[in-house]
Amino acid sequence: MIRVVISLAKDDKIWLQHVAEDQHVSMAEVIRLAIERYRDEIQTTPACSLHQILLKTRGIWKKPMVLHISEKLDLNGTGSDESSSGFCASD
């Protein structure tokens, strides 16, 4: 394994230490497991899935919100400067 030096906020370091003690593993092992889970999540989840869009837009079908969304997406061709819909993981 390769050693890596990281900087953590004091609160994060304390939290990490407590989790490691609770799990009876080293802090390094907690970080390795977190990275492994994060990589699995990133590799199996597209940047902007249909499921994410549906979750983020659930319940917005009321007229005022739909008008707001159409303005953000510039569906009316008004030349709005806003280019991001805010629906994907990159928002």
Jmol script that loads the backbone (N, CA, C; Angstrom):
load data "model"
ATOM      1  N   MET A   1       0.830  -1.187   0.000  1.00  0.00           N
ATOM      2  CA  MET A   1       0.000   0.000   0.000  1.00  0.00           C
ATOM      3  C   MET A   1       0.873   1.248   0.000  1.00  0.00           C
ATOM      4  N   ILE A   2       0.323   2.282  -0.586  1.00  0.00           N
ATOM      5  CA  ILE A   2       1.009   3.560  -0.644  1.00  0.00           C
ATOM      6  C   ILE A   2       0.492   4.444   0.483  1.00  0.00           C
ATOM      7  N   ARG A   3       1.399   5.131   1.146  1.00  0.00           N
ATOM      8  CA  ARG A   3       1.017   6.054   2.226  1.00  0.00           C
ATOM      9  C   ARG A   3       0.625   7.399   1.634  1.00  0.00           C
ATOM     10  N   VAL A   4      -0.404   7.998   2.227  1.00  0.00           N
ATOM     11  CA  VAL A   4      -0.881   9.305   1.791  1.00  0.00           C
ATOM     12  C   VAL A   4      -1.111  10.149   3.032  1.00  0.00           C
ATOM     13  N   VAL A   5      -0.655  11.382   2.984  1.00  0.00           N
ATOM     14  CA  VAL A   5      -0.878  12.314   4.087  1.00  0.00           C
ATOM     15  C   VAL A   5      -2.057  13.198   3.700  1.00  0.00           C
ATOM     16  N   ILE A   6      -3.048  13.291   4.583  1.00  0.00           N
ATOM     17  CA  ILE A   6      -4.215  14.134   4.318  1.00  0.00           C
ATOM     18  C   ILE A   6      -4.416  15.103   5.473  1.00  0.00           C
ATOM     19  N   SER A   7      -5.078  16.195   5.185  1.00  0.00           N
ATOM     20  CA  SER A   7      -5.429  17.161   6.225  1.00  0.00           C
ATOM     21  C   SER A   7      -6.928  17.083   6.445  1.00  0.00           C
ATOM     22  N   LEU A   8      -7.337  17.035   7.700  1.00  0.00           N
ATOM     23  CA  LEU A   8      -8.749  16.975   8.062  1.00  0.00           C
ATOM     24  C   LEU A   8      -9.079  18.091   9.028  1.00  0.00           C
ATOM     25  N   ALA A   9     -10.317  18.525   8.979  1.00  0.00           N
ATOM     26  CA  ALA A   9     -10.789  19.464   9.985  1.00  0.00           C
ATOM     27  C   ALA A   9     -10.802  18.731  11.332  1.00  0.00           C
ATOM     28  N   LYS A  10     -10.636  19.466  12.407  1.00  0.00           N
ATOM     29  CA  LYS A  10     -10.570  18.863  13.736  1.00  0.00           C
ATOM     30  C   LYS A  10     -11.803  18.005  14.019  1.00  0.00           C
ATOM     31  N   ASP A  11     -12.982  18.522  13.684  1.00  0.00           N
ATOM     32  CA  ASP A  11     -14.219  17.773  13.920  1.00  0.00           C
ATOM     33  C   ASP A  11     -14.249  16.473  13.123  1.00  0.00           C
ATOM     34  N   ASP A  12     -13.766  16.507  11.876  1.00  0.00           N
ATOM     35  CA  ASP A  12     -13.729  15.300  11.053  1.00  0.00           C
ATOM     36  C   ASP A  12     -12.765  14.274  11.626  1.00  0.00           C
ATOM     37  N   LYS A  13     -11.640  14.729  12.123  1.00  0.00           N
ATOM     38  CA  LYS A  13     -10.653  13.821  12.713  1.00  0.00           C
ATOM     39  C   LYS A  13     -11.221  13.165  13.961  1.00  0.00           C
ATOM     40  N   ILE A  14     -11.926  13.937  14.774  1.00  0.00           N
ATOM     41  CA  ILE A  14     -12.535  13.387  15.989  1.00  0.00           C
ATOM     42  C   ILE A  14     -13.605  12.365  15.613  1.00  0.00           C
ATOM     43  N   TRP A  15     -14.443  12.717  14.615  1.00  0.00           N
ATOM     44  CA  TRP A  15     -15.479  11.793  14.159  1.00  0.00           C
ATOM     45  C   TRP A  15     -14.847  10.502  13.645  1.00  0.00           C
ATOM     46  N   LEU A  16     -13.816  10.634  12.822  1.00  0.00           N
ATOM     47  CA  LEU A  16     -13.122   9.479  12.262  1.00  0.00           C
ATOM     48  C   LEU A  16     -12.570   8.589  13.365  1.00  0.00           C
ATOM     49  N   GLN A  17     -11.987   9.195  14.372  1.00  0.00           N
ATOM     50  CA  GLN A  17     -11.420   8.444  15.485  1.00  0.00           C
ATOM     51  C   GLN A  17     -12.516   7.669  16.221  1.00  0.00           C
ATOM     52  N   HIS A  18     -13.669   8.304  16.442  1.00  0.00           N
ATOM     53  CA  HIS A  18     -14.781   7.626  17.133  1.00  0.00           C
ATOM     54  C   HIS A  18     -15.322   6.460  16.311  1.00  0.00           C
ATOM     55  N   VAL A  19     -15.466   6.679  15.010  1.00  0.00           N
ATOM     56  CA  VAL A  19     -15.964   5.602  14.147  1.00  0.00           C
ATOM     57  C   VAL A  19     -14.990   4.427  14.168  1.00  0.00           C
ATOM     58  N   ALA A  20     -13.713   4.715  14.055  1.00  0.00           N
ATOM     59  CA  ALA A  20     -12.707   3.654  14.076  1.00  0.00           C
ATOM     60  C   ALA A  20     -12.748   2.875  15.390  1.00  0.00           C
ATOM     61  N   GLU A  21     -12.871   3.594  16.500  1.00  0.00           N
ATOM     62  CA  GLU A  21     -12.947   2.918  17.801  1.00  0.00           C
ATOM     63  C   GLU A  21     -14.207   2.067  17.907  1.00  0.00           C
ATOM     64  N   ASP A  22     -15.337   2.617  17.444  1.00  0.00           N
ATOM     65  CA  ASP A  22     -16.597   1.866  17.496  1.00  0.00           C
ATOM     66  C   ASP A  22     -16.551   0.601  16.654  1.00  0.00           C
ATOM     67  N   GLN A  23     -15.849   0.673  15.508  1.00  0.00           N
ATOM     68  CA  GLN A  23     -15.766  -0.467  14.591  1.00  0.00           C
ATOM     69  C   GLN A  23     -14.577  -1.384  14.894  1.00  0.00           C
ATOM     70  N   HIS A  24     -13.750  -0.985  15.847  1.00  0.00           N
ATOM     71  CA  HIS A  24     -12.548  -1.755  16.234  1.00  0.00           C
ATOM     72  C   HIS A  24     -11.597  -1.951  15.052  1.00  0.00           C
ATOM     73  N   VAL A  25     -11.432  -0.851  14.280  1.00  0.00           N
ATOM     74  CA  VAL A  25     -10.482  -0.852  13.168  1.00  0.00           C
ATOM     75  C   VAL A  25      -9.674   0.440  13.237  1.00  0.00           C
ATOM     76  N   SER A  26      -8.660   0.523  12.415  1.00  0.00           N
ATOM     77  CA  SER A  26      -7.851   1.747  12.380  1.00  0.00           C
ATOM     78  C   SER A  26      -8.581   2.847  11.616  1.00  0.00           C
ATOM     79  N   MET A  27      -8.150   4.082  11.834  1.00  0.00           N
ATOM     80  CA  MET A  27      -8.709   5.198  11.079  1.00  0.00           C
ATOM     81  C   MET A  27      -8.417   5.012   9.594  1.00  0.00           C
ATOM     82  N   ALA A  28      -7.250   4.484   9.274  1.00  0.00           N
ATOM     83  CA  ALA A  28      -6.887   4.232   7.875  1.00  0.00           C
ATOM     84  C   ALA A  28      -7.856   3.243   7.235  1.00  0.00           C
ATOM     85  N   GLU A  29      -8.272   2.235   7.981  1.00  0.00           N
ATOM     86  CA  GLU A  29      -9.219   1.251   7.454  1.00  0.00           C
ATOM     87  C   GLU A  29     -10.575   1.887   7.188  1.00  0.00           C
ATOM     88  N   VAL A  30     -11.020   2.783   8.054  1.00  0.00           N
ATOM     89  CA  VAL A  30     -12.286   3.494   7.831  1.00  0.00           C
ATOM     90  C   VAL A  30     -12.196   4.305   6.542  1.00  0.00           C
ATOM     91  N   ILE A  31     -11.091   4.975   6.342  1.00  0.00           N
ATOM     92  CA  ILE A  31     -10.901   5.781   5.128  1.00  0.00           C
ATOM     93  C   ILE A  31     -10.865   4.873   3.898  1.00  0.00           C
ATOM     94  N   ARG A  32     -10.151   3.742   3.978  1.00  0.00           N
ATOM     95  CA  ARG A  32     -10.102   2.808   2.840  1.00  0.00           C
ATOM     96  C   ARG A  32     -11.502   2.306   2.488  1.00  0.00           C
ATOM     97  N   LEU A  33     -12.287   1.945   3.507  1.00  0.00           N
ATOM     98  CA  LEU A  33     -13.649   1.458   3.267  1.00  0.00           C
ATOM     99  C   LEU A  33     -14.530   2.559   2.667  1.00  0.00           C
ATOM    100  N   ALA A  34     -14.369   3.784   3.143  1.00  0.00           N
ATOM    101  CA  ALA A  34     -15.147   4.901   2.620  1.00  0.00           C
ATOM    102  C   ALA A  34     -14.808   5.151   1.147  1.00  0.00           C
ATOM    103  N   ILE A  35     -13.541   5.086   0.813  1.00  0.00           N
ATOM    104  CA  ILE A  35     -13.116   5.281  -0.574  1.00  0.00           C
ATOM    105  C   ILE A  35     -13.669   4.163  -1.454  1.00  0.00           C
ATOM    106  N   GLU A  36     -13.604   2.930  -0.960  1.00  0.00           N
ATOM    107  CA  GLU A  36     -14.128   1.791  -1.718  1.00  0.00           C
ATOM    108  C   GLU A  36     -15.627   1.958  -1.997  1.00  0.00           C
ATOM    109  N   ARG A  37     -16.382   2.350  -0.977  1.00  0.00           N
ATOM    110  CA  ARG A  37     -17.826   2.557  -1.154  1.00  0.00           C
ATOM    111  C   ARG A  37     -18.099   3.717  -2.108  1.00  0.00           C
ATOM    112  N   TYR A  38     -17.337   4.780  -1.973  1.00  0.00           N
ATOM    113  CA  TYR A  38     -17.518   5.947  -2.838  1.00  0.00           C
ATOM    114  C   TYR A  38     -17.230   5.585  -4.294  1.00  0.00           C
ATOM    115  N   ARG A  39     -16.164   4.846  -4.520  1.00  0.00           N
ATOM    116  CA  ARG A  39     -15.827   4.433  -5.887  1.00  0.00           C
ATOM    117  C   ARG A  39     -16.922   3.561  -6.473  1.00  0.00           C
ATOM    118  N   ASP A  40     -17.437   2.613  -5.684  1.00  0.00           N
ATOM    119  CA  ASP A  40     -18.531   1.755  -6.147  1.00  0.00           C
ATOM    120  C   ASP A  40     -19.748   2.595  -6.524  1.00  0.00           C
ATOM    121  N   GLU A  41     -20.069   3.578  -5.692  1.00  0.00           N
ATOM    122  CA  GLU A  41     -21.219   4.441  -5.948  1.00  0.00           C
ATOM    123  C   GLU A  41     -21.033   5.250  -7.222  1.00  0.00           C
ATOM    124  N   ILE A  42     -19.867   5.836  -7.381  1.00  0.00           N
ATOM    125  CA  ILE A  42     -19.587   6.663  -8.556  1.00  0.00           C
ATOM    126  C   ILE A  42     -19.596   5.822  -9.832  1.00  0.00           C
ATOM    127  N   GLN A  43     -19.027   4.631  -9.761  1.00  0.00           N
ATOM    128  CA  GLN A  43     -18.922   3.800 -10.954  1.00  0.00           C
ATOM    129  C   GLN A  43     -20.258   3.196 -11.364  1.00  0.00           C
ATOM    130  N   THR A  44     -21.188   3.056 -10.440  1.00  0.00           N
ATOM    131  CA  THR A  44     -22.471   2.440 -10.766  1.00  0.00           C
ATOM    132  C   THR A  44     -23.587   3.463 -10.968  1.00  0.00           C
ATOM    133  N   THR A  45     -23.316   4.753 -10.696  1.00  0.00           N
ATOM    134  CA  THR A  45     -24.340   5.782 -10.825  1.00  0.00           C
ATOM    135  C   THR A  45     -23.936   6.768 -11.904  1.00  0.00           C
ATOM    136  N   PRO A  46     -24.767   6.900 -12.952  1.00  0.00           N
ATOM    137  CA  PRO A  46     -24.441   7.906 -13.958  1.00  0.00           C
ATOM    138  C   PRO A  46     -24.522   9.308 -13.370  1.00  0.00           C
ATOM    139  N   ALA A  47     -23.862  10.257 -14.021  1.00  0.00           N
ATOM    140  CA  ALA A  47     -23.802  11.631 -13.509  1.00  0.00           C
ATOM    141  C   ALA A  47     -25.189  12.219 -13.317  1.00  0.00           C
ATOM    142  N   CYS A  48     -26.131  11.895 -14.161  1.00  0.00           N
ATOM    143  CA  CYS A  48     -27.475  12.450 -14.063  1.00  0.00           C
ATOM    144  C   CYS A  48     -28.454  11.374 -14.515  1.00  0.00           C
ATOM    145  N   SER A  49     -28.893  10.536 -13.606  1.00  0.00           N
ATOM    146  CA  SER A  49     -29.787   9.452 -13.961  1.00  0.00           C
ATOM    147  C   SER A  49     -31.233   9.924 -13.991  1.00  0.00           C
ATOM    148  N   LEU A  50     -32.053   9.180 -14.683  1.00  0.00           N
ATOM    149  CA  LEU A  50     -33.478   9.486 -14.724  1.00  0.00           C
ATOM    150  C   LEU A  50     -34.062   9.465 -13.317  1.00  0.00           C
ATOM    151  N   HIS A  51     -33.617   8.531 -12.511  1.00  0.00           N
ATOM    152  CA  HIS A  51     -34.102   8.435 -11.133  1.00  0.00           C
ATOM    153  C   HIS A  51     -33.798   9.719 -10.351  1.00  0.00           C
ATOM    154  N   GLN A  52     -32.580  10.258 -10.498  1.00  0.00           N
ATOM    155  CA  GLN A  52     -32.218  11.504  -9.816  1.00  0.00           C
ATOM    156  C   GLN A  52     -33.102  12.651 -10.282  1.00  0.00           C
ATOM    157  N   ILE A  53     -33.332  12.736 -11.570  1.00  0.00           N
ATOM    158  CA  ILE A  53     -34.166  13.810 -12.099  1.00  0.00           C
ATOM    159  C   ILE A  53     -35.583  13.699 -11.566  1.00  0.00           C
ATOM    160  N   LEU A  54     -36.122  12.485 -11.548  1.00  0.00           N
ATOM    161  CA  LEU A  54     -37.475  12.291 -11.036  1.00  0.00           C
ATOM    162  C   LEU A  54     -37.574  12.644  -9.560  1.00  0.00           C
ATOM    163  N   LEU A  55     -36.564  12.264  -8.785  1.00  0.00           N
ATOM    164  CA  LEU A  55     -36.581  12.612  -7.365  1.00  0.00           C
ATOM    165  C   LEU A  55     -36.516  14.114  -7.147  1.00  0.00           C
ATOM    166  N   LYS A  56     -35.664  14.780  -7.913  1.00  0.00           N
ATOM    167  CA  LYS A  56     -35.484  16.221  -7.725  1.00  0.00           C
ATOM    168  C   LYS A  56     -36.646  17.039  -8.259  1.00  0.00           C
ATOM    169  N   THR A  57     -37.445  16.456  -9.160  1.00  0.00           N
ATOM    170  CA  THR A  57     -38.556  17.213  -9.735  1.00  0.00           C
ATOM    171  C   THR A  57     -39.911  16.738  -9.219  1.00  0.00           C
ATOM    172  N   ARG A  58     -39.902  15.787  -8.319  1.00  0.00           N
ATOM    173  CA  ARG A  58     -41.151  15.247  -7.784  1.00  0.00           C
ATOM    174  C   ARG A  58     -41.971  16.359  -7.124  1.00  0.00           C
ATOM    175  N   GLY A  59     -43.239  16.437  -7.496  1.00  0.00           N
ATOM    176  CA  GLY A  59     -44.141  17.379  -6.861  1.00  0.00           C
ATOM    177  C   GLY A  59     -44.067  18.811  -7.348  1.00  0.00           C
ATOM    178  N   ILE A  60     -43.358  19.074  -8.435  1.00  0.00           N
ATOM    179  CA  ILE A  60     -43.202  20.463  -8.891  1.00  0.00           C
ATOM    180  C   ILE A  60     -44.191  20.819  -9.985  1.00  0.00           C
ATOM    181  N   TRP A  61     -45.184  20.009 -10.198  1.00  0.00           N
ATOM    182  CA  TRP A  61     -46.062  20.205 -11.341  1.00  0.00           C
ATOM    183  C   TRP A  61     -47.131  21.267 -11.097  1.00  0.00           C
ATOM    184  N   LYS A  62     -46.985  22.039 -10.071  1.00  0.00           N
ATOM    185  CA  LYS A  62     -47.873  23.160  -9.842  1.00  0.00           C
ATOM    186  C   LYS A  62     -47.471  24.276 -10.794  1.00  0.00           C
ATOM    187  N   LYS A  63     -48.431  25.018 -11.286  1.00  0.00           N
ATOM    188  CA  LYS A  63     -48.182  26.016 -12.332  1.00  0.00           C
ATOM    189  C   LYS A  63     -47.030  26.978 -12.026  1.00  0.00           C
ATOM    190  N   PRO A  64     -46.971  27.626 -10.854  1.00  0.00           N
ATOM    191  CA  PRO A  64     -45.876  28.576 -10.629  1.00  0.00           C
ATOM    192  C   PRO A  64     -44.492  27.934 -10.748  1.00  0.00           C
ATOM    193  N   MET A  65     -44.339  26.714 -10.236  1.00  0.00           N
ATOM    194  CA  MET A  65     -43.041  26.061 -10.291  1.00  0.00           C
ATOM    195  C   MET A  65     -42.694  25.680 -11.723  1.00  0.00           C
ATOM    196  N   VAL A  66     -43.670  25.213 -12.487  1.00  0.00           N
ATOM    197  CA  VAL A  66     -43.410  24.844 -13.874  1.00  0.00           C
ATOM    198  C   VAL A  66     -42.964  26.071 -14.656  1.00  0.00           C
ATOM    199  N   LEU A  67     -43.582  27.203 -14.400  1.00  0.00           N
ATOM    200  CA  LEU A  67     -43.147  28.427 -15.072  1.00  0.00           C
ATOM    201  C   LEU A  67     -41.715  28.768 -14.680  1.00  0.00           C
ATOM    202  N   HIS A  68     -41.391  28.597 -13.391  1.00  0.00           N
ATOM    203  CA  HIS A  68     -40.040  28.880 -12.923  1.00  0.00           C
ATOM    204  C   HIS A  68     -39.035  27.963 -13.615  1.00  0.00           C
ATOM    205  N   ILE A  69     -39.360  26.680 -13.718  1.00  0.00           N
ATOM    206  CA  ILE A  69     -38.452  25.723 -14.348  1.00  0.00           C
ATOM    207  C   ILE A  69     -38.290  26.050 -15.829  1.00  0.00           C
ATOM    208  N   SER A  70     -39.386  26.383 -16.508  1.00  0.00           N
ATOM    209  CA  SER A  70     -39.253  26.689 -17.933  1.00  0.00           C
ATOM    210  C   SER A  70     -38.385  27.914 -18.144  1.00  0.00           C
ATOM    211  N   GLU A  71     -38.436  28.862 -17.214  1.00  0.00           N
ATOM    212  CA  GLU A  71     -37.565  30.028 -17.312  1.00  0.00           C
ATOM    213  C   GLU A  71     -36.111  29.622 -17.110  1.00  0.00           C
ATOM    214  N   LYS A  72     -35.847  28.734 -16.120  1.00  0.00           N
ATOM    215  CA  LYS A  72     -34.464  28.297 -15.868  1.00  0.00           C
ATOM    216  C   LYS A  72     -33.913  27.540 -17.070  1.00  0.00           C
ATOM    217  N   LEU A  73     -34.748  26.728 -17.692  1.00  0.00           N
ATOM    218  CA  LEU A  73     -34.295  25.928 -18.823  1.00  0.00           C
ATOM    219  C   LEU A  73     -34.350  26.705 -20.131  1.00  0.00           C
ATOM    220  N   ASP A  74     -34.909  27.902 -20.102  1.00  0.00           N
ATOM    221  CA  ASP A  74     -35.048  28.762 -21.277  1.00  0.00           C
ATOM    222  C   ASP A  74     -35.840  28.052 -22.373  1.00  0.00           C
ATOM    223  N   LEU A  75     -36.919  27.362 -21.961  1.00  0.00           N
ATOM    224  CA  LEU A  75     -37.750  26.669 -22.931  1.00  0.00           C
ATOM    225  C   LEU A  75     -38.541  27.633 -23.797  1.00  0.00           C
ATOM    226  N   ASN A  76     -38.701  28.835 -23.327  1.00  0.00           N
ATOM    227  CA  ASN A  76     -39.465  29.823 -24.075  1.00  0.00           C
ATOM    228  C   ASN A  76     -38.602  30.618 -25.037  1.00  0.00           C
ATOM    229  N   GLY A  77     -37.299  30.368 -25.059  1.00  0.00           N
ATOM    230  CA  GLY A  77     -36.403  31.058 -25.978  1.00  0.00           C
ATOM    231  C   GLY A  77     -36.202  32.522 -25.646  1.00  0.00           C
ATOM    232  N   THR A  78     -36.202  32.849 -24.348  1.00  0.00           N
ATOM    233  CA  THR A  78     -36.069  34.249 -23.954  1.00  0.00           C
ATOM    234  C   THR A  78     -34.626  34.695 -23.856  1.00  0.00           C
ATOM    235  N   GLY A  79     -33.688  33.763 -24.043  1.00  0.00           N
ATOM    236  CA  GLY A  79     -32.277  34.145 -23.980  1.00  0.00           C
ATOM    237  C   GLY A  79     -31.772  34.295 -22.566  1.00  0.00           C
ATOM    238  N   SER A  80     -32.317  33.552 -21.631  1.00  0.00           N
ATOM    239  CA  SER A  80     -31.892  33.615 -20.234  1.00  0.00           C
ATOM    240  C   SER A  80     -30.427  33.237 -20.125  1.00  0.00           C
ATOM    241  N   ASP A  81     -29.703  33.890 -19.214  1.00  0.00           N
ATOM    242  CA  ASP A  81     -28.285  33.605 -19.013  1.00  0.00           C
ATOM    243  C   ASP A  81     -28.051  32.322 -18.242  1.00  0.00           C
ATOM    244  N   GLU A  82     -29.072  31.771 -17.593  1.00  0.00           N
ATOM    245  CA  GLU A  82     -28.907  30.565 -16.794  1.00  0.00           C
ATOM    246  C   GLU A  82     -28.815  29.371 -17.724  1.00  0.00           C
ATOM    247  N   SER A  83     -27.710  28.653 -17.669  1.00  0.00           N
ATOM    248  CA  SER A  83     -27.520  27.514 -18.568  1.00  0.00           C
ATOM    249  C   SER A  83     -27.684  26.189 -17.857  1.00  0.00           C
ATOM    250  N   SER A  84     -27.674  26.150 -16.540  1.00  0.00           N
ATOM    251  CA  SER A  84     -27.772  24.912 -15.795  1.00  0.00           C
ATOM    252  C   SER A  84     -29.196  24.693 -15.317  1.00  0.00           C
ATOM    253  N   SER A  85     -29.690  23.460 -15.493  1.00  0.00           N
ATOM    254  CA  SER A  85     -31.034  23.144 -15.036  1.00  0.00           C
ATOM    255  C   SER A  85     -31.066  22.873 -13.552  1.00  0.00           C
ATOM    256  N   GLY A  86     -29.918  22.530 -12.955  1.00  0.00           N
ATOM    257  CA  GLY A  86     -29.872  22.237 -11.531  1.00  0.00           C
ATOM    258  C   GLY A  86     -30.368  20.851 -11.194  1.00  0.00           C
ATOM    259  N   PHE A  87     -30.561  19.980 -12.188  1.00  0.00           N
ATOM    260  CA  PHE A  87     -31.121  18.664 -11.937  1.00  0.00           C
ATOM    261  C   PHE A  87     -30.073  17.575 -11.829  1.00  0.00           C
ATOM    262  N   CYS A  88     -28.895  17.764 -12.380  1.00  0.00           N
ATOM    263  CA  CYS A  88     -27.887  16.713 -12.401  1.00  0.00           C
ATOM    264  C   CYS A  88     -26.939  16.805 -11.223  1.00  0.00           C
ATOM    265  N   ALA A  89     -26.112  15.790 -11.090  1.00  0.00           N
ATOM    266  CA  ALA A  89     -25.162  15.740  -9.978  1.00  0.00           C
ATOM    267  C   ALA A  89     -24.181  16.883 -10.013  1.00  0.00           C
ATOM    268  N   SER A  90     -24.013  17.508 -11.136  1.00  0.00           N
ATOM    269  CA  SER A  90     -23.035  18.588 -11.243  1.00  0.00           C
ATOM    270  C   SER A  90     -23.578  19.935 -10.810  1.00  0.00           C
ATOM    271  N   ASP A  91     -24.854  19.991 -10.307  1.00  0.00           N
ATOM    272  CA  ASP A  91     -25.439  21.283  -9.928  1.00  0.00           C
ATOM    273  C   ASP A  91     -24.916  21.816  -8.633  1.00  0.00           C
TER     274      ASP A  91
END
end "model"
wireframe off; spacefill off
backbone 0.3
color backbone group
